[in-house]
Amino acid sequence: MTRQQRFRALAARLCSARTMERLIDPALTDVEIEYRSAIAQGRAWRGRWIRLSGCFALLKVLAWLGYRRTVHDWSADEGQAFARTLGLSACAFFLSAFLLVLPAVRVGPTTLLVYLIPQALPIAIPVGLALGIFCGLGGHAVSSRLKRAALALALACSAASLATTIWILPAANQAFRVSVVEHFAGRRVVLTPGAMEMEIGELGREVEALAQAGRAREARKMAVGYYIRWALPCAPFVLALFALAVMPRRPVRWWILAAAAGGACLGYYFLLLAADLAARRELLPVVASMWLPNLVFAMVSTGLMVAAKRSSASAHA
């Protein structure tokens, strides 16, 4: 099954036959025609951009349709709480992404910002989502439906982050490196891709080749870049799970909720830095080190939820 066929199958689950006929199918056809035309002209990057922008546009439509189907039987309070969470998450995400790419203005031309956006997304997405959930749902009684919706949103964010790290980030990193060197050197250059500039399959093969050649230190360094691409996209989901487990159910000041969200994000990234150091110094296996922050947050969140459920059951007994 091709990528377009998988996308259409996903759309068919959310959309009616009339919507598929009038909106989704024509849009997919137009994107495919423009993509093939760009490839035929030898404009590979133009073709990729057409397909990427078309997918994002259709994903927005599907997200809206899925949202409408999810909340149609919600109460007004639940709808307002989830809308508040979405709005705060979006604002926090854009602010985080802006702050992350802002230093590039001092490095070279502002066009470099385009290449830095994919680098910022895997960090900005979990920060934005954590702040949105803490500040949007914290201090209120959260229904099971809201919790499921928040976790579904987190899962979608993790999927978007994974797609970025696997398919978009390597090319963006390489383009950024080349553009910076060419800007200061004043001439065209060719740079060998590093661990974060290789495609995921190529990077995996490089790790295996270095290990077989007996270059364990280099293989370990490359393996850190390989496994972090799979582990980091899980951050939105585990942080959302943690937020739902620890957030207060009684009214509190907004800055306390914001501070709690910031603390959770800092804790996650501190664990990630510690895990990276442990992997590079051979204190832990690379795969265990890179997945350590996700495992810690998932275990803590699960433990807190189980304890809260037992406490509630004891109180009603």
C-alpha positions as CSV (number, residue, x, y, z in Angstrom):
1,M,0.0,0.0,0.0
2,T,1.4,3.4,-1.0
3,R,1.6,6.4,1.3
4,Q,-1.3,8.0,-0.6
5,Q,-3.5,4.9,-0.2
6,R,-2.7,4.7,3.5
7,F,-3.7,8.4,3.9
8,R,-6.9,7.8,2.0
9,A,-7.7,4.7,4.2
10,L,-7.3,6.9,7.3
11,A,-9.5,9.6,5.8
12,A,-12.2,7.1,5.0
13,R,-12.5,6.2,8.6
14,L,-13.2,9.8,9.7
15,C,-15.1,11.1,6.7
16,S,-18.4,10.3,5.0
17,A,-18.5,9.1,1.4
18,R,-19.7,12.5,0.3
19,T,-16.8,14.3,2.0
20,M,-14.3,11.8,0.4
21,E,-15.8,12.3,-3.0
22,R,-16.0,16.1,-2.9
23,L,-13.0,17.0,-0.8
24,I,-10.4,14.4,0.1
25,D,-10.1,12.5,-3.3
26,P,-9.8,15.6,-5.5
27,A,-7.2,17.1,-3.1
28,L,-5.1,13.9,-3.0
29,T,-5.3,13.7,-6.8
30,D,-4.1,17.4,-7.2
31,V,-1.2,16.8,-4.8
32,E,-0.1,13.7,-6.7
33,I,-0.3,15.4,-10.1
34,E,1.8,18.4,-8.9
35,Y,4.2,16.0,-7.2
36,R,4.7,13.9,-10.3
37,S,5.1,17.1,-12.5
38,A,7.8,18.5,-10.2
39,I,9.7,15.1,-10.2
40,A,9.5,14.9,-14.0
41,Q,11.1,18.4,-14.2
42,G,13.9,17.2,-11.9
43,R,12.8,19.4,-9.0
44,A,12.9,16.7,-6.3
45,W,12.8,19.2,-3.3
46,R,9.9,21.0,-4.9
47,G,8.1,17.7,-5.2
48,R,8.7,16.8,-1.6
49,W,7.5,20.2,-0.5
50,I,4.3,19.8,-2.5
51,R,3.6,16.4,-1.0
52,L,4.4,17.6,2.5
53,S,2.3,20.8,2.4
54,G,-0.6,18.8,0.8
55,C,-0.4,16.2,3.6
56,F,-0.4,18.9,6.3
57,A,-3.4,20.7,4.7
58,L,-5.4,17.4,4.6
59,L,-4.3,16.5,8.1
60,K,-5.7,19.8,9.4
61,V,-9.1,18.9,7.8
62,L,-9.0,15.4,9.2
63,A,-8.1,16.8,12.7
64,W,-11.0,19.1,12.6
65,L,-13.4,16.4,11.4
66,G,-12.1,14.0,14.1
67,Y,-12.5,16.8,16.7
68,R,-16.1,17.4,15.7
69,R,-16.9,13.7,15.8
70,T,-15.3,13.4,19.2
71,V,-16.9,16.3,21.0
72,H,-20.4,16.3,19.5
73,D,-21.9,14.7,22.6
74,W,-19.7,16.5,25.2
75,S,-21.1,18.9,27.8
76,A,-20.4,22.6,27.3
77,D,-17.8,22.6,30.1
78,E,-15.9,19.7,28.6
79,G,-15.9,21.3,25.2
80,Q,-14.6,24.6,26.7
81,A,-11.9,22.8,28.7
82,F,-10.6,20.9,25.7
83,A,-10.7,24.0,23.4
84,R,-8.8,25.9,26.1
85,T,-6.2,23.1,26.2
86,L,-5.8,23.2,22.4
87,G,-5.5,27.0,22.4
88,L,-2.9,27.1,25.2
89,S,-1.0,24.2,23.7
90,A,-0.8,26.0,20.3
91,C,0.3,29.3,21.9
92,A,3.0,27.6,24.0
93,F,4.2,25.6,21.0
94,F,4.6,28.6,18.7
95,L,6.3,30.6,21.5
96,S,8.7,27.7,22.3
97,A,9.5,27.2,18.6
98,F,10.1,30.9,18.1
99,L,12.5,31.1,21.1
100,L,14.4,28.0,19.9
101,V,15.0,29.3,16.4
102,L,15.6,32.9,17.3
103,P,19.4,32.6,18.0
104,A,19.8,31.7,14.3
105,V,19.2,35.3,13.4
106,R,22.7,36.1,14.8
107,V,24.3,33.3,12.9
108,G,23.4,34.3,9.3
109,P,20.5,35.2,7.1
110,T,16.9,34.9,8.3
111,T,16.3,32.2,5.7
112,L,18.2,29.8,8.0
113,L,15.1,29.9,10.3
114,V,13.3,27.7,7.8
115,Y,15.9,25.0,8.2
116,L,15.8,25.3,12.0
117,I,12.1,24.8,12.4
118,P,12.3,21.0,12.1
119,Q,15.0,21.0,14.8
120,A,12.8,22.9,17.1
121,L,9.6,20.9,16.6
122,P,10.6,17.7,18.7
123,I,11.3,20.0,21.6
124,A,8.6,22.6,21.2
125,I,5.7,20.1,20.7
126,P,6.0,18.4,24.1
127,V,6.6,21.8,25.9
128,G,3.5,23.3,24.3
129,L,1.4,20.2,25.0
130,A,2.5,19.9,28.6
131,L,1.7,23.6,29.3
132,G,-1.6,23.3,27.5
133,I,-2.7,20.3,29.5
134,F,-1.5,21.6,32.9
135,C,-3.0,25.1,32.4
136,G,-6.1,24.0,30.4
137,L,-7.2,21.1,32.6
138,G,-5.4,21.7,35.9
139,G,-7.5,22.9,38.8
140,H,-10.7,21.2,37.5
141,A,-12.3,17.8,37.7
142,V,-11.3,16.1,34.5
143,S,-13.7,13.5,33.1
144,S,-12.6,10.2,31.6
145,R,-13.6,11.5,28.1
146,L,-11.3,14.6,28.5
147,K,-8.5,12.4,29.7
148,R,-8.9,10.1,26.6
149,A,-9.1,13.1,24.3
150,A,-5.9,14.6,25.9
151,L,-4.0,11.4,25.4
152,A,-5.3,11.0,21.9
153,L,-4.0,14.6,21.2
154,A,-0.7,13.6,22.8
155,L,-0.5,10.5,20.6
156,A,-1.1,12.6,17.5
157,C,1.6,15.0,18.6
158,S,4.1,12.1,19.1
159,A,3.3,10.9,15.6
160,A,3.9,14.3,14.1
161,S,7.2,14.5,16.1
162,L,8.2,11.1,14.8
163,A,7.5,12.0,11.2
164,T,9.6,15.1,11.6
165,T,12.6,13.4,13.2
166,I,12.5,10.5,10.7
167,W,11.8,12.2,7.4
168,I,12.3,16.0,7.6
169,L,15.0,16.6,10.2
170,P,18.0,15.0,8.5
171,A,17.6,17.0,5.3
172,A,16.9,20.2,7.2
173,N,20.0,19.8,9.4
174,Q,22.2,19.2,6.3
175,A,20.7,22.2,4.5
176,F,21.3,24.4,7.6
177,R,25.0,23.3,7.9
178,V,25.7,23.8,4.2
179,S,24.0,27.2,4.2
180,V,25.9,28.5,7.2
181,V,29.3,27.4,5.8
182,E,28.5,28.8,2.4
183,H,27.3,32.1,4.0
184,F,30.7,32.6,5.8
185,A,32.9,31.0,3.1
186,G,31.3,32.8,0.2
187,R,31.4,29.7,-2.0
188,R,29.6,26.5,-2.6
189,V,30.7,23.6,-0.3
190,V,29.9,19.9,0.1
191,L,29.7,18.6,3.6
192,T,29.6,14.9,4.7
193,P,26.4,14.2,6.6
194,G,26.8,13.5,10.3
195,A,24.7,11.3,12.6
196,M,21.8,13.9,12.7
197,E,21.9,14.5,8.9
198,M,21.7,10.9,7.8
199,E,18.4,9.2,7.0
200,I,17.3,6.8,9.7
201,G,18.0,3.7,7.6
202,E,21.4,5.0,6.5
203,L,22.3,5.8,10.1
204,G,21.3,2.3,11.2
205,R,23.5,0.7,8.6
206,E,26.4,3.0,9.5
207,V,26.1,2.0,13.2
208,E,26.2,-1.7,12.2
209,A,29.1,-1.2,9.8
210,L,31.2,0.7,12.5
211,A,30.4,-2.0,15.1
212,Q,31.5,-4.8,12.7
213,A,34.7,-2.9,11.9
214,G,35.6,-2.8,15.6
215,R,35.2,1.0,15.9
216,A,33.0,0.7,19.0
217,R,33.4,4.3,20.2
218,E,32.2,5.7,16.8
219,A,29.5,3.2,16.6
220,R,28.2,4.2,20.1
221,K,28.2,7.8,19.1
222,M,26.2,7.1,16.0
223,A,23.8,4.8,17.9
224,V,23.0,7.7,20.3
225,G,21.7,9.7,17.3
226,Y,19.8,6.7,16.0
227,Y,17.9,5.8,19.1
228,I,17.1,9.3,20.2
229,R,15.2,9.8,17.0
230,W,12.8,7.0,18.1
231,A,12.7,7.9,21.8
232,L,12.3,11.7,21.7
233,P,9.0,11.7,19.8
234,C,7.5,9.8,22.7
235,A,8.0,12.9,24.9
236,P,4.5,14.5,24.2
237,F,2.7,11.3,25.2
238,V,4.7,10.6,28.4
239,L,4.5,14.2,29.5
240,A,0.8,14.3,28.9
241,L,0.4,11.1,30.9
242,F,2.4,12.7,33.7
243,A,0.4,15.9,33.6
244,L,-2.9,14.0,33.9
245,A,-1.5,12.0,36.8
246,V,-0.1,14.9,38.9
247,M,-2.3,17.9,38.1
248,P,-4.4,19.3,41.0
249,R,-8.2,18.8,40.9
250,R,-8.9,21.9,42.9
251,P,-8.5,25.6,41.7
252,V,-5.0,26.9,41.9
253,R,-3.2,30.0,40.5
254,W,-2.3,29.8,36.8
255,W,1.4,30.4,37.5
256,I,1.6,27.4,39.7
257,L,0.3,25.2,36.9
258,A,2.7,26.9,34.4
259,A,5.6,26.3,36.8
260,A,4.5,22.6,37.2
261,A,4.5,22.2,33.4
262,G,7.9,23.9,33.1
263,G,9.3,21.7,35.9
264,A,8.0,18.5,34.2
265,C,9.6,19.5,30.8
266,L,12.9,20.5,32.5
267,G,12.9,17.2,34.4
268,Y,12.4,15.2,31.2
269,Y,15.1,17.0,29.3
270,F,17.5,16.8,32.3
271,L,17.0,13.1,32.3
272,L,17.6,13.0,28.6
273,L,20.9,14.9,29.0
274,A,21.9,12.6,31.8
275,A,21.0,9.5,29.7
276,D,23.0,10.9,26.7
277,L,26.0,11.3,29.0
278,A,25.6,7.8,30.4
279,A,25.5,6.4,26.9
280,R,28.6,8.2,25.7
281,R,30.5,7.2,28.8
282,E,29.4,3.6,28.4
283,L,27.7,3.5,31.8
284,L,24.5,2.1,30.2
285,P,23.6,0.5,26.9
286,V,22.7,3.1,24.3
287,V,19.2,1.9,23.7
288,A,18.4,1.8,27.5
289,S,19.9,5.2,28.0
290,M,17.9,6.9,25.3
291,W,14.6,5.3,26.5
292,L,15.3,6.0,30.2
293,P,13.4,9.4,30.4
294,N,10.3,7.9,28.8
295,L,10.4,4.8,31.0
296,V,10.8,6.9,34.2
297,F,7.9,9.3,33.4
298,A,5.7,6.4,32.3
299,M,6.3,4.4,35.4
300,V,5.9,7.4,37.8
301,S,2.7,8.4,36.0
302,T,1.3,4.9,36.1
303,G,2.2,4.5,39.8
304,L,0.5,7.8,40.7
305,M,-2.7,6.9,38.7
306,V,-2.9,3.5,40.4
307,A,-2.4,5.1,43.8
308,A,-5.1,7.7,43.1
309,K,-7.5,5.1,42.0
310,R,-7.0,3.0,45.1
311,S,-7.3,6.0,47.3
312,S,-10.6,6.9,45.6
313,A,-11.9,3.3,46.0
314,S,-11.0,3.3,49.7
315,A,-12.8,6.6,50.2
316,H,-16.0,5.3,48.7
317,A,-15.8,2.0,50.5
